[in-house]
Amino acid sequence: MFTLPFKSIVVASTNDYYVTYERATLFAESWGADLVNIGDAGHINVASGFGEWNEGLEILKWLDS
């Protein structure tokens, strides 16, 4: 296990075709990161329809709290 030396967040989709939710959970646990489940959103990138993503910006603000 390698805990990151800073606050971190893993944002994961339950149906990402590159990273399973179980694998994303393992990343978060291993890194000591908070895990945010955004449901069935596919792979989180522009090609999947994520452009300006206000919810993502709100999640990012958690790092400052």
CHARMM internal coordinates of N, CA and C (Angstrom, degrees):
IC EDIT
DIST 1 N 1 CA 1.4602
DIST 1 CA 1 C 1.5188
ANGL 1 N 1 CA 1 C 108.93
DIST 1 C 2 N 1.3134
ANGL 1 CA 1 C 2 N 116.31
DIHE 1 N 1 CA 1 C 2 N 136.48
DIST 2 N 2 CA 1.4582
ANGL 1 C 2 N 2 CA 122.46
DIHE 1 CA 1 C 2 N 2 CA 179.13
DIST 2 CA 2 C 1.5214
ANGL 2 N 2 CA 2 C 108.59
DIHE 1 C 2 N 2 CA 2 C -126.03
DIST 2 C 3 N 1.3168
ANGL 2 CA 2 C 3 N 116.87
DIHE 2 N 2 CA 2 C 3 N 98.47
DIST 3 N 3 CA 1.4578
ANGL 2 C 3 N 3 CA 120.66
DIHE 2 CA 2 C 3 N 3 CA 178.81
DIST 3 CA 3 C 1.5234
ANGL 3 N 3 CA 3 C 108.93
DIHE 2 C 3 N 3 CA 3 C -79.29
DIST 3 C 4 N 1.3090
ANGL 3 CA 3 C 4 N 115.71
DIHE 3 N 3 CA 3 C 4 N 130.44
DIST 4 N 4 CA 1.4629
ANGL 3 C 4 N 4 CA 119.97
DIHE 3 CA 3 C 4 N 4 CA 178.66
DIST 4 CA 4 C 1.5286
ANGL 4 N 4 CA 4 C 109.62
DIHE 3 C 4 N 4 CA 4 C -68.87
DIST 4 C 5 N 1.3326
ANGL 4 CA 4 C 5 N 117.40
DIHE 4 N 4 CA 4 C 5 N 144.80
DIST 5 N 5 CA 1.4623
ANGL 4 C 5 N 5 CA 120.53
DIHE 4 CA 4 C 5 N 5 CA -177.77
DIST 5 CA 5 C 1.5280
ANGL 5 N 5 CA 5 C 113.73
DIHE 4 C 5 N 5 CA 5 C -83.59
DIST 5 C 6 N 1.3211
ANGL 5 CA 5 C 6 N 117.21
DIHE 5 N 5 CA 5 C 6 N 19.85
DIST 6 N 6 CA 1.4614
ANGL 5 C 6 N 6 CA 121.87
DIHE 5 CA 5 C 6 N 6 CA -179.90
DIST 6 CA 6 C 1.5223
ANGL 6 N 6 CA 6 C 108.05
DIHE 5 C 6 N 6 CA 6 C -149.15
DIST 6 C 7 N 1.3138
ANGL 6 CA 6 C 7 N 116.66
DIHE 6 N 6 CA 6 C 7 N 161.84
DIST 7 N 7 CA 1.4641
ANGL 6 C 7 N 7 CA 122.30
DIHE 6 CA 6 C 7 N 7 CA 178.53
DIST 7 CA 7 C 1.5245
ANGL 7 N 7 CA 7 C 109.08
DIHE 6 C 7 N 7 CA 7 C -64.30
DIST 7 C 8 N 1.3175
ANGL 7 CA 7 C 8 N 116.34
DIHE 7 N 7 CA 7 C 8 N 136.15
DIST 8 N 8 CA 1.4660
ANGL 7 C 8 N 8 CA 119.81
DIHE 7 CA 7 C 8 N 8 CA -177.24
DIST 8 CA 8 C 1.5266
ANGL 8 N 8 CA 8 C 110.64
DIHE 7 C 8 N 8 CA 8 C -146.02
DIST 8 C 9 N 1.3228
ANGL 8 CA 8 C 9 N 114.89
DIHE 8 N 8 CA 8 C 9 N 160.76
DIST 9 N 9 CA 1.4565
ANGL 8 C 9 N 9 CA 122.69
DIHE 8 CA 8 C 9 N 9 CA -178.50
DIST 9 CA 9 C 1.5290
ANGL 9 N 9 CA 9 C 108.14
DIHE 8 C 9 N 9 CA 9 C -135.71
DIST 9 C 10 N 1.3244
ANGL 9 CA 9 C 10 N 115.93
DIHE 9 N 9 CA 9 C 10 N 136.29
DIST 10 N 10 CA 1.4559
ANGL 9 C 10 N 10 CA 121.77
DIHE 9 CA 9 C 10 N 10 CA 169.57
DIST 10 CA 10 C 1.5251
ANGL 10 N 10 CA 10 C 106.12
DIHE 9 C 10 N 10 CA 10 C -110.10
DIST 10 C 11 N 1.3217
ANGL 10 CA 10 C 11 N 116.71
DIHE 10 N 10 CA 10 C 11 N 119.92
DIST 11 N 11 CA 1.4639
ANGL 10 C 11 N 11 CA 122.12
DIHE 10 CA 10 C 11 N 11 CA 176.71
DIST 11 CA 11 C 1.5211
ANGL 11 N 11 CA 11 C 106.04
DIHE 10 C 11 N 11 CA 11 C -101.61
DIST 11 C 12 N 1.3331
ANGL 11 CA 11 C 12 N 116.25
DIHE 11 N 11 CA 11 C 12 N 123.73
DIST 12 N 12 CA 1.4639
ANGL 11 C 12 N 12 CA 119.69
DIHE 11 CA 11 C 12 N 12 CA -173.59
DIST 12 CA 12 C 1.5177
ANGL 12 N 12 CA 12 C 111.56
DIHE 11 C 12 N 12 CA 12 C -133.65
DIST 12 C 13 N 1.3132
ANGL 12 CA 12 C 13 N 113.82
DIHE 12 N 12 CA 12 C 13 N 148.81
DIST 13 N 13 CA 1.4569
ANGL 12 C 13 N 13 CA 123.05
DIHE 12 CA 12 C 13 N 13 CA 174.72
DIST 13 CA 13 C 1.5307
ANGL 13 N 13 CA 13 C 107.91
DIHE 12 C 13 N 13 CA 13 C -103.88
DIST 13 C 14 N 1.3103
ANGL 13 CA 13 C 14 N 116.36
DIHE 13 N 13 CA 13 C 14 N 148.85
DIST 14 N 14 CA 1.4613
ANGL 13 C 14 N 14 CA 119.61
DIHE 13 CA 13 C 14 N 14 CA -179.64
DIST 14 CA 14 C 1.5257
ANGL 14 N 14 CA 14 C 113.39
DIHE 13 C 14 N 14 CA 14 C -79.27
DIST 14 C 15 N 1.3386
ANGL 14 CA 14 C 15 N 117.32
DIHE 14 N 14 CA 14 C 15 N -9.48
DIST 15 N 15 CA 1.4609
ANGL 14 C 15 N 15 CA 119.60
DIHE 14 CA 14 C 15 N 15 CA 178.92
DIST 15 CA 15 C 1.5346
ANGL 15 N 15 CA 15 C 112.15
DIHE 14 C 15 N 15 CA 15 C -132.17
DIST 15 C 16 N 1.3151
ANGL 15 CA 15 C 16 N 116.41
DIHE 15 N 15 CA 15 C 16 N 36.22
DIST 16 N 16 CA 1.4681
ANGL 15 C 16 N 16 CA 121.35
DIHE 15 CA 15 C 16 N 16 CA 176.05
DIST 16 CA 16 C 1.5212
ANGL 16 N 16 CA 16 C 108.26
DIHE 15 C 16 N 16 CA 16 C -70.22
DIST 16 C 17 N 1.3196
ANGL 16 CA 16 C 17 N 118.17
DIHE 16 N 16 CA 16 C 17 N 126.74
DIST 17 N 17 CA 1.4616
ANGL 16 C 17 N 17 CA 121.52
DIHE 16 CA 16 C 17 N 17 CA -177.21
DIST 17 CA 17 C 1.5308
ANGL 17 N 17 CA 17 C 112.77
DIHE 16 C 17 N 17 CA 17 C -81.12
DIST 17 C 18 N 1.3413
ANGL 17 CA 17 C 18 N 118.61
DIHE 17 N 17 CA 17 C 18 N -6.70
DIST 18 N 18 CA 1.4584
ANGL 17 C 18 N 18 CA 121.37
DIHE 17 CA 17 C 18 N 18 CA 175.45
DIST 18 CA 18 C 1.5287
ANGL 18 N 18 CA 18 C 112.48
DIHE 17 C 18 N 18 CA 18 C -99.28
DIST 18 C 19 N 1.3276
ANGL 18 CA 18 C 19 N 117.19
DIHE 18 N 18 CA 18 C 19 N -36.21
DIST 19 N 19 CA 1.4662
ANGL 18 C 19 N 19 CA 122.11
DIHE 18 CA 18 C 19 N 19 CA -177.73
DIST 19 CA 19 C 1.5224
ANGL 19 N 19 CA 19 C 108.61
DIHE 18 C 19 N 19 CA 19 C -134.10
DIST 19 C 20 N 1.3205
ANGL 19 CA 19 C 20 N 116.95
DIHE 19 N 19 CA 19 C 20 N 118.32
DIST 20 N 20 CA 1.4567
ANGL 19 C 20 N 20 CA 119.53
DIHE 19 CA 19 C 20 N 20 CA 177.65
DIST 20 CA 20 C 1.5291
ANGL 20 N 20 CA 20 C 109.49
DIHE 19 C 20 N 20 CA 20 C -66.67
DIST 20 C 21 N 1.3150
ANGL 20 CA 20 C 21 N 115.75
DIHE 20 N 20 CA 20 C 21 N 158.18
DIST 21 N 21 CA 1.4526
ANGL 20 C 21 N 21 CA 119.66
DIHE 20 CA 20 C 21 N 21 CA 178.41
DIST 21 CA 21 C 1.5291
ANGL 21 N 21 CA 21 C 110.34
DIHE 20 C 21 N 21 CA 21 C -63.47
DIST 21 C 22 N 1.3057
ANGL 21 CA 21 C 22 N 116.41
DIHE 21 N 21 CA 21 C 22 N -35.51
DIST 22 N 22 CA 1.4627
ANGL 21 C 22 N 22 CA 120.37
DIHE 21 CA 21 C 22 N 22 CA 177.87
DIST 22 CA 22 C 1.5264
ANGL 22 N 22 CA 22 C 110.93
DIHE 21 C 22 N 22 CA 22 C -62.43
DIST 22 C 23 N 1.3120
ANGL 22 CA 22 C 23 N 116.94
DIHE 22 N 22 CA 22 C 23 N -40.69
DIST 23 N 23 CA 1.4704
ANGL 22 C 23 N 23 CA 121.27
DIHE 22 CA 22 C 23 N 23 CA 179.34
DIST 23 CA 23 C 1.5321
ANGL 23 N 23 CA 23 C 110.16
DIHE 22 C 23 N 23 CA 23 C -68.78
DIST 23 C 24 N 1.3251
ANGL 23 CA 23 C 24 N 116.98
DIHE 23 N 23 CA 23 C 24 N -41.31
DIST 24 N 24 CA 1.4668
ANGL 23 C 24 N 24 CA 120.48
DIHE 23 CA 23 C 24 N 24 CA 177.30
DIST 24 CA 24 C 1.5246
ANGL 24 N 24 CA 24 C 110.15
DIHE 23 C 24 N 24 CA 24 C -61.76
DIST 24 C 25 N 1.3282
ANGL 24 CA 24 C 25 N 116.60
DIHE 24 N 24 CA 24 C 25 N -38.30
DIST 25 N 25 CA 1.4658
ANGL 24 C 25 N 25 CA 120.93
DIHE 24 CA 24 C 25 N 25 CA 176.94
DIST 25 CA 25 C 1.5204
ANGL 25 N 25 CA 25 C 110.09
DIHE 24 C 25 N 25 CA 25 C -62.43
DIST 25 C 26 N 1.3169
ANGL 25 CA 25 C 26 N 116.96
DIHE 25 N 25 CA 25 C 26 N -42.86
DIST 26 N 26 CA 1.4671
ANGL 25 C 26 N 26 CA 121.30
DIHE 25 CA 25 C 26 N 26 CA 177.31
DIST 26 CA 26 C 1.5329
ANGL 26 N 26 CA 26 C 110.86
DIHE 25 C 26 N 26 CA 26 C -61.16
DIST 26 C 27 N 1.3290
ANGL 26 CA 26 C 27 N 117.31
DIHE 26 N 26 CA 26 C 27 N -42.11
DIST 27 N 27 CA 1.4689
ANGL 26 C 27 N 27 CA 120.45
DIHE 26 CA 26 C 27 N 27 CA 176.74
DIST 27 CA 27 C 1.5234
ANGL 27 N 27 CA 27 C 109.93
DIHE 26 C 27 N 27 CA 27 C -58.34
DIST 27 C 28 N 1.3255
ANGL 27 CA 27 C 28 N 116.64
DIHE 27 N 27 CA 27 C 28 N -50.81
DIST 28 N 28 CA 1.4666
ANGL 27 C 28 N 28 CA 121.05
DIHE 27 CA 27 C 28 N 28 CA -177.49
DIST 28 CA 28 C 1.5283
ANGL 28 N 28 CA 28 C 110.80
DIHE 27 C 28 N 28 CA 28 C -59.70
DIST 28 C 29 N 1.3205
ANGL 28 CA 28 C 29 N 116.84
DIHE 28 N 28 CA 28 C 29 N -46.63
DIST 29 N 29 CA 1.4684
ANGL 28 C 29 N 29 CA 120.14
DIHE 28 CA 28 C 29 N 29 CA 179.91
DIST 29 CA 29 C 1.5227
ANGL 29 N 29 CA 29 C 111.08
DIHE 28 C 29 N 29 CA 29 C -62.79
DIST 29 C 30 N 1.3152
ANGL 29 CA 29 C 30 N 116.99
DIHE 29 N 29 CA 29 C 30 N -44.01
DIST 30 N 30 CA 1.4662
ANGL 29 C 30 N 30 CA 121.58
DIHE 29 CA 29 C 30 N 30 CA -178.46
DIST 30 CA 30 C 1.5184
ANGL 30 N 30 CA 30 C 112.32
DIHE 29 C 30 N 30 CA 30 C -64.86
DIST 30 C 31 N 1.3208
ANGL 30 CA 30 C 31 N 115.99
DIHE 30 N 30 CA 30 C 31 N -37.61
DIST 31 N 31 CA 1.4640
ANGL 30 C 31 N 31 CA 120.70
DIHE 30 CA 30 C 31 N 31 CA -176.56
DIST 31 CA 31 C 1.5222
ANGL 31 N 31 CA 31 C 113.11
DIHE 30 C 31 N 31 CA 31 C -88.74
DIST 31 C 32 N 1.3436
ANGL 31 CA 31 C 32 N 117.81
DIHE 31 N 31 CA 31 C 32 N -8.31
DIST 32 N 32 CA 1.4568
ANGL 31 C 32 N 32 CA 120.87
DIHE 31 CA 31 C 32 N 32 CA -175.83
DIST 32 CA 32 C 1.5195
ANGL 32 N 32 CA 32 C 111.21
DIHE 31 C 32 N 32 CA 32 C 72.53
DIST 32 C 33 N 1.3241
ANGL 32 CA 32 C 33 N 116.31
DIHE 32 N 32 CA 32 C 33 N 29.19
DIST 33 N 33 CA 1.4627
ANGL 32 C 33 N 33 CA 122.39
DIHE 32 CA 32 C 33 N 33 CA -176.18
DIST 33 CA 33 C 1.5240
ANGL 33 N 33 CA 33 C 110.77
DIHE 32 C 33 N 33 CA 33 C -96.20
DIST 33 C 34 N 1.3251
ANGL 33 CA 33 C 34 N 116.25
DIHE 33 N 33 CA 33 C 34 N 153.86
DIST 34 N 34 CA 1.4569
ANGL 33 C 34 N 34 CA 121.30
DIHE 33 CA 33 C 34 N 34 CA 170.09
DIST 34 CA 34 C 1.5243
ANGL 34 N 34 CA 34 C 107.55
DIHE 33 C 34 N 34 CA 34 C -72.81
DIST 34 C 35 N 1.3202
ANGL 34 CA 34 C 35 N 116.73
DIHE 34 N 34 CA 34 C 35 N 142.23
DIST 35 N 35 CA 1.4595
ANGL 34 C 35 N 35 CA 121.93
DIHE 34 CA 34 C 35 N 35 CA 178.86
DIST 35 CA 35 C 1.5153
ANGL 35 N 35 CA 35 C 108.99
DIHE 34 C 35 N 35 CA 35 C -108.75
DIST 35 C 36 N 1.3346
ANGL 35 CA 35 C 36 N 116.57
DIHE 35 N 35 CA 35 C 36 N 127.58
DIST 36 N 36 CA 1.4591
ANGL 35 C 36 N 36 CA 122.27
DIHE 35 CA 35 C 36 N 36 CA 177.83
DIST 36 CA 36 C 1.5313
ANGL 36 N 36 CA 36 C 107.87
DIHE 35 C 36 N 36 CA 36 C -116.48
DIST 36 C 37 N 1.3185
ANGL 36 CA 36 C 37 N 116.04
DIHE 36 N 36 CA 36 C 37 N 119.00
DIST 37 N 37 CA 1.4544
ANGL 36 C 37 N 37 CA 122.87
DIHE 36 CA 36 C 37 N 37 CA 178.84
DIST 37 CA 37 C 1.5273
ANGL 37 N 37 CA 37 C 108.08
DIHE 36 C 37 N 37 CA 37 C -93.72
DIST 37 C 38 N 1.3307
ANGL 37 CA 37 C 38 N 117.13
DIHE 37 N 37 CA 37 C 38 N 117.03
DIST 38 N 38 CA 1.4644
ANGL 37 C 38 N 38 CA 119.99
DIHE 37 CA 37 C 38 N 38 CA 179.46
DIST 38 CA 38 C 1.5314
ANGL 38 N 38 CA 38 C 112.11
DIHE 37 C 38 N 38 CA 38 C -101.61
DIST 38 C 39 N 1.3220
ANGL 38 CA 38 C 39 N 116.27
DIHE 38 N 38 CA 38 C 39 N 16.03
DIST 39 N 39 CA 1.4632
ANGL 38 C 39 N 39 CA 120.65
DIHE 38 CA 38 C 39 N 39 CA 175.89
DIST 39 CA 39 C 1.5170
ANGL 39 N 39 CA 39 C 113.26
DIHE 38 C 39 N 39 CA 39 C 77.58
DIST 39 C 40 N 1.3212
ANGL 39 CA 39 C 40 N 116.09
DIHE 39 N 39 CA 39 C 40 N -155.67
DIST 40 N 40 CA 1.4667
ANGL 39 C 40 N 40 CA 122.29
DIHE 39 CA 39 C 40 N 40 CA -178.42
DIST 40 CA 40 C 1.5269
ANGL 40 N 40 CA 40 C 110.22
DIHE 39 C 40 N 40 CA 40 C -80.57
DIST 40 C 41 N 1.3134
ANGL 40 CA 40 C 41 N 116.23
DIHE 40 N 40 CA 40 C 41 N 82.43
DIST 41 N 41 CA 1.4664
ANGL 40 C 41 N 41 CA 121.02
DIHE 40 CA 40 C 41 N 41 CA -177.32
DIST 41 CA 41 C 1.5252
ANGL 41 N 41 CA 41 C 112.76
DIHE 40 C 41 N 41 CA 41 C -113.99
DIST 41 C 42 N 1.3322
ANGL 41 CA 41 C 42 N 117.41
DIHE 41 N 41 CA 41 C 42 N 2.80
DIST 42 N 42 CA 1.4584
ANGL 41 C 42 N 42 CA 119.75
DIHE 41 CA 41 C 42 N 42 CA -176.88
DIST 42 CA 42 C 1.5132
ANGL 42 N 42 CA 42 C 110.22
DIHE 41 C 42 N 42 CA 42 C 69.06
DIST 42 C 43 N 1.3320
ANGL 42 CA 42 C 43 N 115.56
DIHE 42 N 42 CA 42 C 43 N -158.91
DIST 43 N 43 CA 1.4597
ANGL 42 C 43 N 43 CA 120.08
DIHE 42 CA 42 C 43 N 43 CA 177.21
DIST 43 CA 43 C 1.5228
ANGL 43 N 43 CA 43 C 108.34
DIHE 42 C 43 N 43 CA 43 C -75.67
DIST 43 C 44 N 1.3173
ANGL 43 CA 43 C 44 N 116.42
DIHE 43 N 43 CA 43 C 44 N 134.99
DIST 44 N 44 CA 1.4629
ANGL 43 C 44 N 44 CA 120.90
DIHE 43 CA 43 C 44 N 44 CA -173.52
DIST 44 CA 44 C 1.5304
ANGL 44 N 44 CA 44 C 109.12
DIHE 43 C 44 N 44 CA 44 C -86.92
DIST 44 C 45 N 1.3303
ANGL 44 CA 44 C 45 N 115.39
DIHE 44 N 44 CA 44 C 45 N 92.98
DIST 45 N 45 CA 1.4612
ANGL 44 C 45 N 45 CA 121.46
DIHE 44 CA 44 C 45 N 45 CA 177.56
DIST 45 CA 45 C 1.5355
ANGL 45 N 45 CA 45 C 109.21
DIHE 44 C 45 N 45 CA 45 C -160.01
DIST 45 C 46 N 1.2998
ANGL 45 CA 45 C 46 N 116.72
DIHE 45 N 45 CA 45 C 46 N 175.72
DIST 46 N 46 CA 1.4642
ANGL 45 C 46 N 46 CA 121.67
DIHE 45 CA 45 C 46 N 46 CA -177.50
DIST 46 CA 46 C 1.5280
ANGL 46 N 46 CA 46 C 111.24
DIHE 45 C 46 N 46 CA 46 C -63.96
DIST 46 C 47 N 1.3282
ANGL 46 CA 46 C 47 N 117.71
DIHE 46 N 46 CA 46 C 47 N -38.23
DIST 47 N 47 CA 1.4620
ANGL 46 C 47 N 47 CA 120.88
DIHE 46 CA 46 C 47 N 47 CA -178.91
DIST 47 CA 47 C 1.5273
ANGL 47 N 47 CA 47 C 112.20
DIHE 46 C 47 N 47 CA 47 C -63.31
DIST 47 C 48 N 1.3261
ANGL 47 CA 47 C 48 N 117.30
DIHE 47 N 47 CA 47 C 48 N -22.93
DIST 48 N 48 CA 1.4585
ANGL 47 C 48 N 48 CA 121.47
DIHE 47 CA 47 C 48 N 48 CA 177.86
DIST 48 CA 48 C 1.5206
ANGL 48 N 48 CA 48 C 112.41
DIHE 47 C 48 N 48 CA 48 C -88.77
DIST 48 C 49 N 1.3245
ANGL 48 CA 48 C 49 N 116.35
DIHE 48 N 48 CA 48 C 49 N 4.99
DIST 49 N 49 CA 1.4523
ANGL 48 C 49 N 49 CA 120.18
DIHE 48 CA 48 C 49 N 49 CA 177.24
DIST 49 CA 49 C 1.5135
ANGL 49 N 49 CA 49 C 114.43
DIHE 48 C 49 N 49 CA 49 C 101.36
DIST 49 C 50 N 1.3319
ANGL 49 CA 49 C 50 N 116.66
DIHE 49 N 49 CA 49 C 50 N 3.95
DIST 50 N 50 CA 1.4628
ANGL 49 C 50 N 50 CA 119.59
DIHE 49 CA 49 C 50 N 50 CA 177.37
DIST 50 CA 50 C 1.5238
ANGL 50 N 50 CA 50 C 108.12
DIHE 49 C 50 N 50 CA 50 C -86.19
DIST 50 C 51 N 1.2914
ANGL 50 CA 50 C 51 N 115.59
DIHE 50 N 50 CA 50 C 51 N 108.53
DIST 51 N 51 CA 1.4570
ANGL 50 C 51 N 51 CA 121.22
DIHE 50 CA 50 C 51 N 51 CA 173.70
DIST 51 CA 51 C 1.5139
ANGL 51 N 51 CA 51 C 106.70
DIHE 50 C 51 N 51 CA 51 C -105.83
DIST 51 C 52 N 1.3113
ANGL 51 CA 51 C 52 N 116.23
DIHE 51 N 51 CA 51 C 52 N -122.08
DIST 52 N 52 CA 1.4540
ANGL 51 C 52 N 52 CA 119.77
DIHE 51 CA 51 C 52 N 52 CA 173.23
DIST 52 CA 52 C 1.5251
ANGL 52 N 52 CA 52 C 106.59
DIHE 51 C 52 N 52 CA 52 C -65.10
DIST 52 C 53 N 1.3137
ANGL 52 CA 52 C 53 N 116.96
DIHE 52 N 52 CA 52 C 53 N 121.86
DIST 53 N 53 CA 1.4614
ANGL 52 C 53 N 53 CA 121.31
DIHE 52 CA 52 C 53 N 53 CA -170.01
DIST 53 CA 53 C 1.5187
ANGL 53 N 53 CA 53 C 109.44
DIHE 52 C 53 N 53 CA 53 C -125.04
DIST 53 C 54 N 1.3187
ANGL 53 CA 53 C 54 N 115.19
DIHE 53 N 53 CA 53 C 54 N 90.48
DIST 54 N 54 CA 1.4630
ANGL 53 C 54 N 54 CA 121.04
DIHE 53 CA 53 C 54 N 54 CA -176.54
DIST 54 CA 54 C 1.5227
ANGL 54 N 54 CA 54 C 112.41
DIHE 53 C 54 N 54 CA 54 C -61.23
DIST 54 C 55 N 1.3356
ANGL 54 CA 54 C 55 N 117.63
DIHE 54 N 54 CA 54 C 55 N -36.86
DIST 55 N 55 CA 1.4661
ANGL 54 C 55 N 55 CA 119.95
DIHE 54 CA 54 C 55 N 55 CA 178.21
DIST 55 CA 55 C 1.5252
ANGL 55 N 55 CA 55 C 110.60
DIHE 54 C 55 N 55 CA 55 C -62.84
DIST 55 C 56 N 1.3222
ANGL 55 CA 55 C 56 N 116.08
DIHE 55 N 55 CA 55 C 56 N -38.97
DIST 56 N 56 CA 1.4647
ANGL 55 C 56 N 56 CA 120.56
DIHE 55 CA 55 C 56 N 56 CA 177.36
DIST 56 CA 56 C 1.5168
ANGL 56 N 56 CA 56 C 112.07
DIHE 55 C 56 N 56 CA 56 C -63.74
DIST 56 C 57 N 1.3189
ANGL 56 CA 56 C 57 N 115.95
DIHE 56 N 56 CA 56 C 57 N -39.00
DIST 57 N 57 CA 1.4658
ANGL 56 C 57 N 57 CA 119.45
DIHE 56 CA 56 C 57 N 57 CA 177.52
DIST 57 CA 57 C 1.5227
ANGL 57 N 57 CA 57 C 111.23
DIHE 56 C 57 N 57 CA 57 C -65.33
DIST 57 C 58 N 1.3320
ANGL 57 CA 57 C 58 N 116.67
DIHE 57 N 57 CA 57 C 58 N -36.72
DIST 58 N 58 CA 1.4669
ANGL 57 C 58 N 58 CA 120.30
DIHE 57 CA 57 C 58 N 58 CA 177.08
DIST 58 CA 58 C 1.5298
ANGL 58 N 58 CA 58 C 110.64
DIHE 57 C 58 N 58 CA 58 C -66.09
DIST 58 C 59 N 1.3198
ANGL 58 CA 58 C 59 N 117.25
DIHE 58 N 58 CA 58 C 59 N -40.70
DIST 59 N 59 CA 1.4729
ANGL 58 C 59 N 59 CA 120.98
DIHE 58 CA 58 C 59 N 59 CA 176.77
DIST 59 CA 59 C 1.5201
ANGL 59 N 59 CA 59 C 109.61
DIHE 58 C 59 N 59 CA 59 C -62.32
DIST 59 C 60 N 1.3091
ANGL 59 CA 59 C 60 N 117.45
DIHE 59 N 59 CA 59 C 60 N -41.97
DIST 60 N 60 CA 1.4670
ANGL 59 C 60 N 60 CA 121.85
DIHE 59 CA 59 C 60 N 60 CA 179.74
DIST 60 CA 60 C 1.5191
ANGL 60 N 60 CA 60 C 111.42
DIHE 59 C 60 N 60 CA 60 C -59.36
DIST 60 C 61 N 1.3225
ANGL 60 CA 60 C 61 N 117.14
DIHE 60 N 60 CA 60 C 61 N -34.65
DIST 61 N 61 CA 1.4724
ANGL 60 C 61 N 61 CA 120.86
DIHE 60 CA 60 C 61 N 61 CA 179.86
DIST 61 CA 61 C 1.5242
ANGL 61 N 61 CA 61 C 112.18
DIHE 60 C 61 N 61 CA 61 C -63.66
DIST 61 C 62 N 1.3444
ANGL 61 CA 61 C 62 N 117.97
DIHE 61 N 61 CA 61 C 62 N -21.61
DIST 62 N 62 CA 1.4703
ANGL 61 C 62 N 62 CA 121.34
DIHE 61 CA 61 C 62 N 62 CA 178.22
DIST 62 CA 62 C 1.5212
ANGL 62 N 62 CA 62 C 110.95
DIHE 61 C 62 N 62 CA 62 C -59.45
DIST 62 C 63 N 1.3284
ANGL 62 CA 62 C 63 N 116.81
DIHE 62 N 62 CA 62 C 63 N -28.64
DIST 63 N 63 CA 1.4640
ANGL 62 C 63 N 63 CA 119.61
DIHE 62 CA 62 C 63 N 63 CA -178.59
DIST 63 CA 63 C 1.5156
ANGL 63 N 63 CA 63 C 111.64
DIHE 62 C 63 N 63 CA 63 C -66.48
DIST 63 C 64 N 1.3248
ANGL 63 CA 63 C 64 N 116.75
DIHE 63 N 63 CA 63 C 64 N -21.83
DIST 64 N 64 CA 1.4609
ANGL 63 C 64 N 64 CA 121.57
DIHE 63 CA 63 C 64 N 64 CA -177.99
DIST 64 CA 64 C 1.5346
ANGL 64 N 64 CA 64 C 111.96
DIHE 63 C 64 N 64 CA 64 C -91.59
DIST 64 C 65 N 1.3313
ANGL 64 CA 64 C 65 N 116.63
DIHE 64 N 64 CA 64 C 65 N -4.28
DIST 65 N 65 CA 1.4598
ANGL 64 C 65 N 65 CA 119.26
DIHE 64 CA 64 C 65 N 65 CA -177.01
DIST 65 CA 65 C 1.5238
ANGL 65 N 65 CA 65 C 112.76
DIHE 64 C 65 N 65 CA 65 C -96.04
END
COOR INIT
IC SEED 1 N 1 CA 1 C
IC BUILD
